[in-house]
Amino acid sequence: MRLGEINASADGAFELALRGRADEIEAWLERLLPLPSGDERRVVEAMRYVALGPGKRLRGFLVVETAKIFGCAGDGAMRAAAAIECLHGYSLAHDDLPAMDDDALRRGRPTAHIQFDEATAILAGDALQTAAFEILLDPATAEDPARRVAVAATLARLAGSAGMVGGQMIDILAESRATPLSADEIRRLQAMKTGALISASAQIGAILGGASAVELRQIARYGDALGAAFQIADDLLDEIGDEAEAGKQLRKDIAAGKATLPNILGMSAAQAEAAAKAAEAEEALQLFGDSAALLRQAARFAIARRR
């Protein structure tokens, strides 16, 4: 299975399900990020600009749909999904800064530091990160304090120096290396920078639902493989995608001389690896039968999307 090779009707049905969940998650974000009346209002406006901007809400979707497998379908899962989107928003606001990727456009709109200013964008990212943990640790997310602690600990581990932040550091250091990263080094970078938060999203849903240790391992396998497929597809889109459709500047990695799997392995081999990772994600869900149908479709969607 290569990029775009998904039955159009099935793909359309999945996108409708994804959009429906996104609408629900956005309603929760509206509720959880109210605007104050004091001077701090500006930073909350920036937080909302980032968190409520256009997006697929795939990470939040994974939280909710994984939780459903284990019988957790109430407000707690929706709150956790909103928390993940806050954490993801923080990462985007900081990733776009001049000291990082220096992007002026995100999802077809000015990035936070362009729309507001650099200091406000930094503070908005800081506040979105802390908001994520505040939401997760609220008893309204889960009555069982052990589950609240477990989901917060999972997010902290996979979003920090051993996960997303560590991957960003590797990415920054790679720009000044005398030699480009190897394929295996790129895979590790991507597993940390992008894959860790995608995997965390699936694992958090499973933890909220009370998954067993065996079930959680399979969900983690799914999330890890999905994250890898998603990032390879992103790199492919960066080379062959349409900027208007993507809503951001493309081919920046090529211009900066960054190594990616498509330009090391070649387009065909990278497409094959993305498809293999999507298939691995689906295989990890065998234990859950038909209840994981939407999660399987998410793996196919990850490599078929156009933006």
KELO-372275 format. One record per residue: x, y, z of N, C-alpha, C in turn. Coordinates in steps of 0.1 Angstrom, whole numbers, plus 2048, in hexadecimal, padded with zeros to 3 digits. Layout:
<rs>
XYZXYZXYZ...
</rs>
This chain:
<rs>
8097F480080080080080980C8008078157F680F8227F580682E7F880D8397F88058467FB7FA8477F17EE84A7F77E284C7EE7DA83F7EA7E08347EE7D98277E97CF8227F47C582A7F57BA8277FE7AD8297F77A38207F97968217F379082E7F678C8367EC7878447EF77B8447F877283B7F776683C80076A83880E77382F81077782B81E77F83782478883D81C79084882078785482477C85681C77386181F76B85F82C76785282E76084F83A76985184777684D84677F84F85178185E85378286684978487484B77887B85176C87684E76087B85576187886476586C86776686887577187187C77C87387578787B87B78288987D77B88F87377689C87576B89E88076389388175989488C76089489976A88C89B77188C8A87788998AA77E89F89F7858AC8A077B8B68A576F8B68A07658C08A57628BF8B37618B38B875F8B08C776B8B58CF7778B28CA7838B68D27848C58D27818CB8C77828DA8C77788E08D076C8DA8D17628DF8DB7688DE8E976F8D48EC7758D28F97808DC8FB7888DF8F17938E98F278D8F68F57828FA8EE77B9068F17779089007728FD90576E8FC9137798FD91D7848F691978F8F59237999009227989099187A191491679992191579292492078993192079293D92078C94891A79495591A79295C92779C96092D79B96993979997793679798093F79598E93C7A199793F7AB9919467B799994A7C199A93E7CC9A09417D79A29377DC9949327DA98A93A7DF97C9367D797792A7CC97E9277C397A91C7CB97890F7D598090C7DD97F9007E39718FE7E996C9097F095F9087E59549067D995590C7CF94B90A7CA94C8FC7C99588F67C595A8E87CF9528DF7DB9548E27E694D8DA7E593D8DC7E29398E97E092B8EB7D49258E37C992D8E37BE9288DB7C09298CC7C89338C87CC9348BA7D39278B57DC9238BE7E49178BA7DC90A8BC7D59088C77CE8FC8CA7C28FA8C27BB9058BE7AF9048B77B19078A87BD9088A37C090B8957BC8FE88D7BB9008807B88F58777C18E98797BB8DD8797C38D187C7BB8C487B7C18B987A7BA8AC8797B68A78867BD8AB8917BB8A689F7BD89789F7C78928977C98838977CD87E8A57D58858AC7DA8818B97CE8808C37C688A8C37BA8898CB7B187E8C77AF87C8BA7A78718B57AC8648BA7B98628BA7BF8558BF7BC8538CE7BD85E8D67B985C8E47AB8578E57A185D8DF79385A8E079084C8DB7958498CF79283C8C97998308D07A58338D57AB8288DD7A48268EA7A08318F179982F8FD78C8288FB78582A8EF7788238EC77A8148EC78580F8E77888018E67867FA8F478A8028FE78A7FD90C77E80291477480690D76780A91476781791A77182091777282D91D76E83791276183C91375C84590875685290D75985591A75286191F75B86E91E75887792775F88492776E88392977187993177F87793478887692878486E91F78B86C91278C87990A78188090A78188D90278A89790978A8979167948A091D7A289D91A7A589091A7B388B9177B788F9097AD88D9007B08918F27B38A08F17AB8A88F87AE8B68F87BC8B98FE7C08B29087CD8B490E7D88B19047D68A68FD7E08A28F37E28AD8E87D68B28E47D78BD8DA7DD8CA8E07DC8CC8EC7E38D88F37F28D58F27F68C98F68048C68F680A8C78E78028C18DE8068C28D08078D18CB7FE8D98CF7FE8E78CC80A8EE8D180E8EB8DD81A8F18E38268ED8DA8278E08D68328DC8CE8338E38C18278E68BB8278ED8AE82B8FC8B08259028BA8299108BD8389128BF83E9098C684C90A8C88549068BC8508FC8B58578F78A985890189E84D90A89D84D91489385592089685B9228A286292E8A686F93089E87393C89D88093F89688C93789A88C9348A789892C8AC89791D8A988B9198A488990B8A088890989187C90788C87A90587E87891287687591D87D87392A87886892A86C85C92587085192586684893086884393685D83A94185D82B93C85B82A93085681C92B85281A91D85880E91B85E80B90E8647FC90C8617F990185A7EB8FE8577E49098507EB9108477E591B83F7E49288467E99298527E89368597F593A85F7F794786280494B86880694387581394087781693988381594288F81593C89B8129448A781B9508A982894F8A783195A8A982F96589E82A96189382696B88981997288C80F96B8908029708938039798A080A9758A980B97C8B68199838B782297C8BD8319808BE8389748C48459758C384D9698C784B9668D684C9708DF84A96E8ED83D9688F083296D8EA8259678ED8249598E882A9568DC8299488D783093F8E183C9438E784393B8F083A9388FD83494390282C94290E81F93990B81A93B8FF80E9338FB8119248FB81D9218F58219138F582490E90382A91690C82C91291A81F90F92181691891F80991692680090B9208029089137FB8FC90E8008EF91380D8EF9158138E391B80E8E092980E8EB93180A8E993F7FB8E69407F38EC9367E58EA9367E28DB9337EA8D592B7E88C79287E98BE9347F28C193D7F48B99497E98BC9537E58C99547DA8CD95D7CD8C69597CB8C594C7BF8BE9487BF8AF94B7CB8A99487CC89A94A7CB8969597D089F9627D189C9707C48A09787BA8A69717AE8AA9777A589D97979F89B98479789098778C88E97C78889997577E89796B78288F95F79088E95E79588595379487795679787396379686596779486597678A85D97B78885D98979485699079A84C98A7A48449907B184D9907B785199B7C385999B7CF8529957CF8459967DA83E9907DA83F9817CE83F97B7CE84196C7D284F9687CD8599707D186696D7E086896E7E78629787F58639797FC85C96D7F685096A7FC84895F7FC84F9517F085694E7F085D9427F98699417FA87094D80387C94E81187794C81586C95382286795282686394481D85D93D81F85893082186492781986E92881B87A91F82888192382B88393083888993384488292E84487592E84F86D92985186E91A84686D91384686D90484787B8FE84488590684489390185189A90585989490E86589A91387289790C87D89791388A89590D88C88790888487D90C88587090787C86E8FB8748788F886B8778ED86B8838E486088A8E385E8958DA8698A08DB86C8A58E78768AF8E88848AA8E588789E8E98948988E58968978D688B8938CF88B8928C188E8A08BA8888AA8C088A8B78BA8988BC8BC89E8B88C78AC8BB8CA8B58B48C08B28A78BD8BA8A08B38B98A78A58AD8AB8A28AA8B28958B28BE8948B28C689E8BA8D389E8C98D089C8CE8C78A48DC8C38A38E08BE8968D78B788F8DA8B18828DD8BB8788D78C78798D98D286F8E88D686F8EF8D58798FD8D987A9078CE8799028C287690B8B68759138B686891F8B18689278B185C9228A785291C89C85791689284F9078918528FF88D8488F088C84B8EE8808538E288085A8DE8758628DC8688598DF85D85F8DC8508588CD84D8588C98438518BB83F8518B683B85F8BE8348668BB82F8738BA83B87D8C384587B8C38518848B78598818B285A8758A686187189A85A87789A84D87688F84587C88E84888B89984889289984B8A18948598A389986389C89587189D88687289C88086C89187286D88E86A86689986F85A89E8678538A886685C8B48708648B786F86D8C38688798C086B8808B586588E8B385788D8AF8538848A78458838A283E8768A884486B8A783D85F8AB83A85D8BA8428638C28408628D18328678D582E8738D08228798D48168728CE81786D8C280D8648BC80B8588C48168518C78158458D080F8488DD8138548E380E8588F07FF8598F07FA85F8E57EB8618E37E48548E47E884A8DD7E283D8DD7E38368EB7EF8378F17F18318FE7E88379097E78449087DF84B9127D08479127CB8459057BD8409047BC83290A7C682A9087C681C90E7C781C91D7CF8259227D18269317C482A9377BE8349317B18399377A682E9377A782592D79D81B92C7A180F9357AC80F93C7B08049447B67F893D7BD7FA9327C37EF92A7CD7E79337CE7DA9307D77D29377E57D59317EF7CF9387FD7D19337FF7CC9257FA7C19227FB7BB9147F47C490A7E87C890E7E07D19047E87DE9027ED7E490D7F47F090C8017EF9038087E49048137E18FB80F7E18ED8047DB8EA8007DB8DC7FC7E98D77F57F08DF7F17FE8DC7FE8068DA8088048E281580C8E081B8088D381B7FB8D08207F78C38197FD8B780C7FE8B88048058AE8088138AD80981A8B880C8288B881A82B8B38248238B68318258B18328238A282B81989D82B81688E82382188781882588D81083088781883D88681F84089182784C89183284C88683884088484383F87A83D84186C83183B86982B83C85C82684A85A82185186481C85F86382886885F83486686583F86F86384586D85584686085184B85E84384286483983586383B82B86983282D87883283087E83D83288C83E83E89083584988883785588B82F85388A82084B88081C84787E80E83F88A80983588E81182D89A80D8358A680C8408A88158498B38148508B48078528A88008598A87F484F8A97E88448A37E983B8A27DD82D8A87DF82B8AE7EB81E8B47EE81C8C17E880F8C67EA80C8D47E580B8DD7F18128E97F08128F27FB8048F77FF7FC8FA7F57EF8FF7F77E68F57FF7E88E97FB7E08DE8027E68DB8107F38DC8117F98D981E7F88E48287F68F18237F48FC82C80190083380C8FD82D81990183382490082882F90682B83A9068218408F88218428F38158478E58128568E680D85C8DB80D86A8D98088748E18108718E581D87B8EC8258868E38298838D682C88D8CD8308988CB8258938CB81889C8C980D8A58D680C89F8E180D8A68EE80C8B18EF8178AD8EA8238B68EB82F8C18DF82F8C08D68258C98CB8258C78C082F8BA8C08358B78B683F8B58A88388BA89E83F8B889083A8AB88B83E8A388583589787F83789787183188E86883588E85B82F88C85B82088286481B88186480C88E86880589587280A8A18758028AD86C8058AD86480F8B785A8118B484D80B8A884880D8A483B80789F83C7F989A8487F58928497E98838497EB87C84F7E286D8507E48668437E586A83A7DC86382D7DC8658257E98728257ED87581D7FA86E82480686E83180686883881185983581285283580684483280584282480A84A81B80684980D80A84A80B81985481381F85581282D84981883584482383083882983682C81F83682B81882A82080E82982280283282F7FE8348327F383D82F7F784B83280384F82F80885D82080985F81980D85580A80E85780580085880A7F68518067E885280A7E28608157E68658197E28728107E787D80C7F487B8027FA8857F57F28857F07EF8797E47E78787E67D987E7F17D387C7F37C58827F37C68917F87D08977F97D18A57EB7D28AC7E17D48A47D37D68A97CB7C98A87D17BE8A37CA7B18A17C37AD8AE7C97AF8B97C37AB8C67B67B18C97B37BC8C37A77C48C679B7C28BC79D7BA8B17937B78A878C7C38A277F7C38A07787CD8997777DA8A17797DA8AE7787E68B67837F08B278E7EB8AB7997F48A87987F889978C7F789378B7FA88478F80888178B81288978F82088679E8228887A481B8917B281D8937BA8178877B580C8827BB8068757BA81086A7AE8178697AC82085E7B682C8607B883086D7C283B86F7CF83886A7D482B86B7E18278657E18298567D68258507D58278417D583683D7CD83D8457CC84C8427D98538447E284E84D7EF8558507F78568447F784B83B7FF84B82F7F884F8227EB8528237E38558177DF8648177E186B8227DD8798237E588281A7E088D8177E689780E7EC8A38157E98A48227EE8AF82A7F08AB838
</rs>
